[in-house]
Amino acid sequence: MTRILLVDDEQNVLHALQRELKDCYEIEAFCDPAEALLRSKAASFDLVISDYKMPDMNGIQFLKQFGNIQPDAARLILSGQADINALISAINDTHIYRFIAKPWDRIELLSCITQALDFRNDVLESRRRAYLYRHTHAPSAPLKSKKTYRIILVDQDNVALSVMRRSLIQNTNYEGVLGALRHELSHIATEENHTVNLVVDAFTNAQIALEHAKHNACDLIITAQVLADMSGIQLLAEVKRIHPDTALILISNGPDKPMITQAIQAINETPVHSFLCLYKNPIETGSNISDKTLEVQQLKTAVMQALTSRDLQLESLRLAKLNEQH
């Protein structure tokens, strides 16, 4: 059974998490991060969930040390809303798959854990196949990665669409994030001085976006769940039919819990890489929507993770075919 390590200095939080997860996973829980680190030297875990604010050692410090002991375990972090910006800036250092805001929604929590474990399995399987092929047939062959990604972005809110597109195409350290994630695949450093280019085509209408996808390459589609002419899930399914290798990200249009729950349940019908609740503050309408309201840093991180997960799967399939040919 999948084994999960829980770390939080509040016993009531640990009890709540255990109630949520005990039927699906084997759980070990610790209030003291130092004790959790000692345990991690003796027992292996598939995933760890750590609180961020702890008195003697915060979650970032704990996960850095834990990662040195068990680098292949998936890592999630619990945080109050005020900590989110600090956490995202530390993702590169600790390879956190995702943060979970307190208080959490049960379905969102389980969905996040499932996605993290799936991503971990992709990494381990791709690493195994890459190692086998390189050491059997081409030991010196480097990983070749695509540097330009085509993204379709869909949201019926023009202002939100503009904010998201602008945040994605702005100069940022995508190379560092991509390199760190790829290093987990093969333990082979990526080439230096390369660039990652995101080409983002934005649409307010799902049918127009779908028509665009029929005639253009697409590595990733990001769409809001609520659209005027079809649901986000329907759009993702249609694009996936046209481009089977496309990565998928679904965005909540707001904090309405029934809508979020419905969208997460719908993910089971479509292989969505990430479901994002970007509206962390009360929604403001029209031109008052801001980058802060939309949590665009979370979007950037999810984009790199979705593209990397997609590349890992494609690389795994390519190497599997090469192994069969030999």
N, C-alpha and C positions, 0 to 999 in steps of 0.2 A: 504493500500500500504506500502511496505517496506520503512522505513525512514532511511536516511543516514545523518550524521553530518560531515561537512567538516571544517577543520581548517588549515589555511595557512596565514602567514603574508603578502603574496603578492596577491593583489586583482586580478591581471590578471590570476594567477593560479586557484583561486577559480572560476573565470568566465569560464575558460577552462574546469574545472571539471564539472561545472554545465551544460555546453553545452553537454558534453559527457553523462551525467547521467539523465538529467531532464525527458527524455521520458520514463525511466524505473523505476525511484524511486522518492520519495518525498524527497527534499533536503533542508537542512538548512546550511548556510555557515557563518563562522566567521573569521575575521582577527585577533582577540584578543583571545588567548586561555582562559584567565580568564573569558571573557564573555561567551565563549562556555561552560565552567564548570558551570557557573550560569544557563545557559539554560538547561544543562543536569540534573539539580536538579528538573526542572519543567516539562520536556518533555522526553519521552523515545525514544531511537534510537535502530535500529537493528544492525547498523554498523557505525563505525567512521573511517574517513581517516584523518590523521594528518600529517602535514609537520614535518620534523625533526629539521631543523635549523630555530628557531624563536628567536627573540632578548630577550624577557623577560622570556620565559619559553620554553625549547626545547620539542620536541615531546615525548621523553621518560618521562620527568617530567609530561607533560600534561596527557599522557595515564595512568600513575600510579594513578593520582588523579581521572581521569575519570573512571578507573576501580573500584575504591572504591565506586563510585556513581552508576555505571551501569555495574556490573561485567559480565553480560550475553551478552553484545553487542560485536560483532566481531570487531577486531581492525586491521587496516592496517596503514602503515606509508609510507610517501613519502620521498625520499632521493636522493641526488646527489650520484653519484657512489663512491665518496671518503669516504662516511659515512657508507658504507655497513658493514664493519667488526665490527664497533662499535655498529651498530644496532643489528646484530646477537647476540653479546655477551649480549645484554640487553633483548632478547626475553623472557628469563625465568622470568624476573622481571615484565614484562608488558603483557605477554601472547599475543604478537602480532601474528596474523595469518601469515602475510606475509608483506614484504616491497615491494614498487613499485619504481623503479628507474626513475629519471627524465632524459630526457623527456620520457614519457610513450607511449606505443603503445596502441591504443584504444581497440583493440580486446583483448590484453593481460590484460588491465585494467579491462574490463568487465568480462573476464574469472576469474581473481583473486577474484573479488567481489562475483561472483556466487559461487566459491569454498568456500570462507569464510562464506557466508551465509548458504550454505549447511552444512558445518561443524558445525556451530552454531546450526542449527536445529537438527542435530544428537545429539549434546550434550544435548540440552533441552529435546528432546523426550526420550533419554536414561535415563536422570536424573529423568524425570517424572515416567517412568516405574519402575526404580530401587527403587524410593521412595515408590511407591504404593506397590510393592511386599514386600519390607523389612518391611514396617509398617503394612502390612496386614498379612503376613505369616511368615516372618523370620526377625524380627527387628535387630537381632545381626549378621546376616550373612555378612561377609566382602566380598568385591569384590576380586575375584581371577583372577589374570592376568597371561598371558603367559609370561615367562621370556626369552625364547629362540626363536628367529625369524629366519626363513630361507629366504634368499634373493637371487634372481637371478639378476645378473647385466650383461647387454649386450651392447657392443660398439665395432665397428670394428677397432677403433684406440687402439692398444695395450698399448700405453703410457697413454692415458687418462683413459683406463680401469684400469690400475695398480694404477694410482693416486687415482681414486675414491674408489677402493676396499681397498687400504691401509688406506684411511681416515675413512672409515666406521668401519673397524675392530680395529683401534687404540683405546686404552683406553680413554674414555671420559665420561662426566656426563650424559649419556643417562637416568640413573635412575632419576635424578633430573627433566629432561624435561618430562619424561613419568609420573612421580608422579604429576607434576604440571598440566599436561593436564588431567590426570585421576581425580584429585581433582575437576576439573570443572564439571565432570560427576556427582558425588554423594556427594561432600563435605565431603567425608570420607577419612581420610588420609590413604595412602598406607603403608604397613608394612615397617619397617626400615631394613637396612642392606641387602636388596635384590640386585640382580645383573641382568642386561639386557645383554644378549649375542646375537650378530648378527653373523650368519653363512652366509657368502657371497660366492656364487658360480659364477665365472665370465666367460663369453664367448664372443668370437669375432664373432661367427656365430649364426644366429637366429635359424636355423634348429636344431643345436646341443643343444641350450638352450631349445628349444621346446621339444626335445626328453628327455632331463633331467627332465623337468617339468612333463612329463607323468609318471615318475617313482619315483618322490620325492615330498615331501611336499613343498609348497611355500606360504609364507605369504605376500611377496611383490616382484614385479618385477620392475626393473628400466632399461629402455632401451633408447638408442639414437633413434632419429626419422629416420635417414638415416643409413640403413644397406645394406649389399651387396646382401642378398638373399630375403629380404622382408622389408617392412616399419616397423617402430617401432609400429605404430598404429595396423598394422596387427598382429604383434607378441603379443601385449597386448591382443587383442581380442581372439587369440588362447589360450593363457594361462588362460584367464578369463573363457573360455569354459571348460577347464580342471579343474581349481580350482576356482569356482565361488566366493569364499570369499577372493581371493587374492587382495591386494591393488596394485594400478598401478601408476607409475611415468614415465612421458615421458620427455626426455631431448633434447633440441635443440642442433644440432651439430655445430652451429655457429650463428653469428649475422645477417645472411641474412634475411631481413624482410619478403620477400615473402614466404620463407620456414617456418618461424616462424608463420606467419599468417595462412598458410595452415595447419600447425600442430595443432594450437589452434582450428581452425574450425573443424578439424577431431575429437577433443576431444568429441564433441557432440555425436559422434557415439559410443564412448567407455567411460565408467565411470572412467575417469582418475582422481586420487586424486590431482595430481599436475603436472603442466607443467613448467619446469625449463629452463631458459636461463643461463646456467652456464658460458658461455664464455663472461665475461664482458669486457675483454680487447681484443685488436686485436689478432686474433688467431696466435699462433706460431706452427709450425709443428714439428713432430718427437720428439726428446728428449728434445726440448726446452719448451714443455708444462710443466707448473708448477702448484702447488696447488693454487697459487694466480690467475692464469689464469682461473682455473676451478671453483673457488668460492665453495670449498668443504664444507665450513661451512653452506652454504645455503642448500646443499644437505643433510647434517646431520639433519638439522632442518626439512626439508621436509619429510625425512624418518620417524622421530618420529611422525610427525603430521599425515602422511598417515597410519602408523600402529595404532595410537591411534584412528583415525577415523574409521578404520576397526574394532577395538576391541569394540568401542562404538556401532556400528551397530550390531555386533554379540551378544553383551550383551543385547541390546534392544530386539532382536529376541528371545533370550533365556528366558528373563523375561516375554515377551509376551506369550510364550508358557506355562510357569509355571502358569501365571495368568489364562490362558484358562483351564488348568488342574484342577485348584482349583475353 
